[in-house]
């Protein structure tokens, strides 16, 4: 629940400045810090509005079966995707010295029509495409895990980019269970999470559905939702070729040195 006395303006301005300057924050000052995840979402919303881009999708973070059952201290979080950060396989992103990027192999979906989670249950027929993706995470914080979940929610859950790859046949479940690898310059740098630590895409979507019903959020036709990592998150610090392999489905990303 949002604290009715919480004003997101100061945190919004500080996170905007951190985004512009690429100067990482240790933490938000105590008097600016959101106390609850909903307060964090309020800051997230105001930062996005100030950026001027529409929301065209969302990311789900931490929605493994174990986390969904409440067996971990963290709770799943949702961040927003904007057009400038939604790219196709083979795209190029800059990586800057001293600012590593975290890579995650994921399964994402797009929606065939407008849906209102508060008014209708999730149905697989609402989804018109399932595809492999790479989420690129770059938090505004030095240590995103140390600042607490409300602040991480305010930081748009560290979202930096979503790379959309090849489609997965909706009739097949094998890619959801198949071995997954993250490669960097053709070297394996991360492998599949195992058991209940590995995201189950439609279970993660069910979490998002209940959250959006609670928060009154509508999903527009064409919206993209990436469902959470299938591999252990891994950092890279320099330029190179990234490739995620989800079963037989692949998605690639080029990282170049930023100025």
C-alpha positions as CSV (number, residue, x, y, z in Angstrom):
1,X,0.0,0.0,0.0
2,X,1.2,3.5,-0.8
3,X,2.0,5.8,2.1
4,X,-0.4,8.7,1.5
5,X,2.2,11.1,3.0
6,X,5.0,10.0,0.7
7,X,6.1,12.6,-1.9
8,X,8.0,11.0,-4.8
9,X,9.3,14.3,-6.2
10,X,12.7,14.4,-4.6
11,X,13.5,10.7,-5.3
12,X,12.3,11.2,-8.9
13,X,14.6,14.1,-9.5
14,X,17.6,12.3,-8.0
15,X,17.0,9.2,-10.1
16,X,16.6,11.3,-13.2
17,X,19.9,13.0,-12.5
18,X,21.6,9.7,-11.9
19,X,20.3,8.4,-15.2
20,X,21.5,11.5,-17.1
21,X,25.0,11.6,-15.6
22,X,25.5,7.8,-15.2
23,X,26.8,8.5,-11.7
24,X,25.8,5.6,-9.5
25,X,24.0,6.2,-6.2
26,X,24.9,4.4,-3.0
27,X,21.3,4.9,-1.9
28,X,18.5,7.4,-1.8
29,X,18.7,9.7,1.2
30,X,16.4,8.5,4.1
31,X,14.0,11.4,3.7
32,X,13.5,10.6,0.0
33,X,13.5,6.9,0.2
34,X,10.3,4.9,-0.5
35,X,9.3,2.8,2.5
36,X,7.1,0.3,0.6
37,X,7.2,-1.3,-2.8
38,X,4.0,0.6,-3.7
39,X,5.8,3.8,-2.8
40,X,8.7,2.6,-5.1
41,X,6.2,2.0,-7.9
42,X,4.9,5.6,-7.4
43,X,8.5,6.9,-7.9
44,X,8.9,4.6,-10.9
45,X,5.8,6.0,-12.5
46,X,6.8,9.6,-12.0
47,X,10.3,9.0,-13.4
48,X,8.8,7.3,-16.5
49,X,6.4,10.2,-17.0
50,X,9.2,12.7,-16.7
51,X,11.1,10.8,-19.4
52,X,8.3,11.4,-21.9
53,X,8.2,8.0,-23.4
54,X,5.1,5.8,-23.4
55,X,5.1,2.4,-21.6
56,X,5.0,-0.4,-24.3
57,X,5.6,-3.3,-22.0
58,X,6.9,-4.6,-18.7
59,X,9.5,-6.8,-17.1
60,X,9.0,-9.2,-14.3
61,X,11.8,-9.8,-11.9
62,X,12.3,-12.4,-9.2
63,X,9.1,-14.4,-10.0
64,X,10.6,-17.9,-9.6
65,X,8.3,-20.6,-8.2
66,X,10.2,-20.3,-4.9
67,X,9.8,-16.6,-4.7
68,X,6.1,-16.8,-5.7
69,X,5.5,-19.2,-2.8
70,X,7.1,-16.7,-0.4
71,X,10.1,-18.9,0.4
72,X,12.6,-16.1,-0.2
73,X,13.0,-12.7,1.6
74,X,12.4,-10.8,-1.6
75,X,9.1,-10.4,-3.5
76,X,8.7,-10.3,-7.3
77,X,8.8,-6.8,-8.8
78,X,7.6,-5.3,-12.1
79,X,9.4,-2.6,-14.2
80,X,8.3,-0.8,-17.4
81,X,9.6,-1.1,-20.9
82,X,9.8,2.0,-23.1
83,X,10.2,2.2,-26.9
84,X,13.8,3.4,-27.0
85,X,14.9,0.4,-24.9
86,X,13.0,-2.3,-26.9
87,X,15.3,-3.5,-29.6
88,X,15.5,-6.4,-32.0
89,X,18.1,-9.3,-32.1
90,X,21.4,-8.2,-33.6
91,X,21.1,-4.6,-32.2
92,X,24.1,-2.8,-30.8
93,X,24.2,-1.2,-27.3
94,X,27.0,0.8,-25.7
95,X,28.8,-0.4,-22.6
96,X,30.8,2.1,-20.6
97,X,33.9,1.6,-18.5
98,X,33.1,1.1,-14.9
99,X,29.4,0.4,-15.6
100,X,28.9,-3.3,-16.1
101,X,25.8,-4.6,-17.7
102,X,23.9,-7.6,-16.2
103,X,22.5,-10.1,-18.7
104,X,19.6,-12.5,-18.4
105,X,18.2,-15.0,-20.8
106,X,14.4,-14.8,-20.7
107,X,11.1,-15.7,-22.5
108,X,8.9,-12.8,-23.5
109,X,5.4,-12.5,-24.9
110,X,3.4,-10.0,-26.8
111,X,-0.4,-9.5,-26.5
112,X,-2.9,-9.9,-29.4
113,X,-5.5,-7.5,-28.0
114,X,-6.2,-5.0,-25.2
115,X,-6.8,-6.8,-21.9
116,X,-7.9,-5.6,-18.5
117,X,-6.6,-7.9,-15.8
118,X,-9.1,-6.6,-13.2
119,X,-12.0,-7.7,-15.5
120,X,-10.9,-10.9,-17.1
121,X,-8.7,-13.9,-16.1
122,X,-5.5,-14.6,-18.0
123,X,-5.9,-16.9,-21.0
124,X,-3.1,-18.1,-23.3
125,X,-5.1,-17.1,-26.4
126,X,-4.5,-13.4,-25.4
127,X,-0.8,-14.0,-26.3
128,X,0.0,-13.8,-30.0
129,X,3.8,-14.4,-29.8
130,X,6.3,-16.0,-27.4
131,X,9.9,-15.4,-28.1
132,X,13.4,-15.6,-26.7
133,X,14.9,-12.4,-25.2
134,X,17.8,-10.9,-23.4
135,X,17.1,-8.5,-20.7
136,X,19.9,-6.0,-20.0
137,X,20.0,-4.7,-16.4
138,X,21.8,-1.5,-15.4
139,X,20.8,-0.1,-12.1
140,X,21.3,3.5,-11.0
141,X,22.6,2.1,-7.7
142,X,26.1,0.8,-6.9
143,X,24.5,-2.3,-5.3
144,X,20.9,-2.8,-6.3
145,X,20.4,-5.6,-3.8
146,X,21.7,-3.6,-0.9
147,X,19.2,-0.6,-1.3
148,X,16.1,-2.7,-0.6
149,X,13.1,-3.5,-2.9
150,X,11.2,-0.2,-2.6
151,X,14.2,1.7,-3.9
152,X,14.9,-0.9,-6.6
153,X,11.2,-0.7,-7.7
154,X,11.7,3.1,-7.9
155,X,14.7,2.5,-10.1
156,X,12.4,0.7,-12.6
157,X,13.8,-2.6,-11.3
158,X,17.1,-1.8,-13.1
159,X,15.7,-2.1,-16.6
160,X,18.1,-1.0,-19.3
161,X,17.0,-2.8,-22.5
162,X,15.1,-5.8,-23.9
163,X,16.4,-7.6,-26.9
164,X,13.7,-9.5,-28.8
165,X,14.7,-12.7,-30.6
166,X,13.3,-15.6,-32.4
167,X,9.8,-16.9,-31.8
168,X,8.9,-20.0,-29.8
169,X,6.0,-22.2,-31.1
170,X,3.1,-21.6,-28.7
171,X,2.1,-25.2,-29.0
172,X,5.5,-26.4,-27.5
173,X,6.5,-26.3,-23.9
174,X,9.9,-27.7,-24.4
175,X,11.7,-24.3,-24.7
176,X,10.5,-23.5,-21.2
177,X,12.2,-26.5,-19.8
178,X,15.2,-26.9,-22.2
179,X,18.8,-26.1,-21.3
180,X,19.6,-22.4,-21.6
181,X,22.9,-20.7,-22.0
182,X,24.3,-17.1,-22.1
183,X,27.4,-16.8,-24.2
184,X,29.9,-13.9,-24.5
185,X,32.3,-14.0,-27.4
186,X,31.2,-17.6,-27.8
187,X,32.2,-18.6,-24.2
188,X,29.4,-19.8,-21.9
189,X,29.1,-17.4,-19.0
190,X,25.8,-18.5,-17.5
191,X,23.7,-21.6,-17.6
192,X,20.1,-22.6,-16.7
193,X,18.8,-22.0,-13.2
194,X,17.5,-25.3,-11.9
195,X,14.2,-26.5,-10.4
196,X,12.1,-23.9,-8.6
197,X,14.8,-21.2,-8.9
198,X,14.0,-21.1,-12.7
199,X,11.2,-18.8,-13.9
200,X,8.1,-20.5,-15.3
201,X,6.9,-17.9,-17.8
202,X,3.2,-18.4,-17.4
203,X,3.4,-18.6,-13.6
204,X,5.2,-15.3,-13.7
205,X,2.5,-13.9,-15.9
206,X,-0.1,-15.0,-13.4
207,X,1.7,-12.9,-10.7
208,X,1.8,-9.9,-13.0
209,X,-1.9,-10.4,-13.7
210,X,-2.9,-10.2,-10.1
211,X,-0.7,-7.2,-9.5
212,X,-2.2,-5.3,-12.5
213,X,-5.7,-6.2,-11.3
214,X,-4.8,-4.7,-7.9
215,X,-3.2,-1.6,-9.4
216,X,-5.8,-1.1,-12.2
217,X,-3.3,-1.3,-15.1
218,X,-4.5,-2.2,-18.6
219,X,-2.3,-4.1,-21.1
220,X,-2.5,-2.7,-24.6
221,X,-2.5,-4.7,-27.8
222,X,1.1,-5.3,-28.9
223,X,2.5,-4.8,-25.3
224,X,5.6,-6.9,-24.6
225,X,6.2,-8.6,-21.2
226,X,9.4,-10.4,-20.4
227,X,8.8,-13.0,-17.7
228,X,12.0,-13.3,-15.8
229,X,15.4,-14.9,-16.0
230,X,16.0,-18.5,-17.0
231,X,19.8,-18.2,-16.3
232,X,21.8,-17.0,-13.4
233,X,22.3,-13.2,-13.9
234,X,25.8,-12.5,-15.1
235,X,27.8,-9.2,-15.5
236,X,29.9,-8.2,-18.5
237,X,32.3,-5.3,-18.4
238,X,33.4,-4.8,-22.0
239,X,32.4,-4.9,-25.6
240,X,31.7,-8.2,-27.4
241,X,29.0,-10.5,-28.8
242,X,26.3,-11.7,-26.5
243,X,24.1,-14.7,-27.4
244,X,21.3,-16.3,-25.4
245,X,20.3,-19.8,-26.4
246,X,16.9,-21.1,-25.2
247,X,16.7,-24.6,-26.4
248,X,17.1,-24.2,-30.2
249,X,16.0,-20.6,-30.1
250,X,18.7,-17.9,-30.2
251,X,19.0,-14.1,-29.7
252,X,22.1,-12.0,-30.1
253,X,23.3,-8.6,-29.0
254,X,26.4,-6.6,-29.9
255,X,28.0,-4.5,-27.1
256,X,30.4,-1.7,-28.2
257,X,32.6,0.5,-26.1
258,X,30.8,3.7,-25.1
259,X,32.4,7.1,-25.3
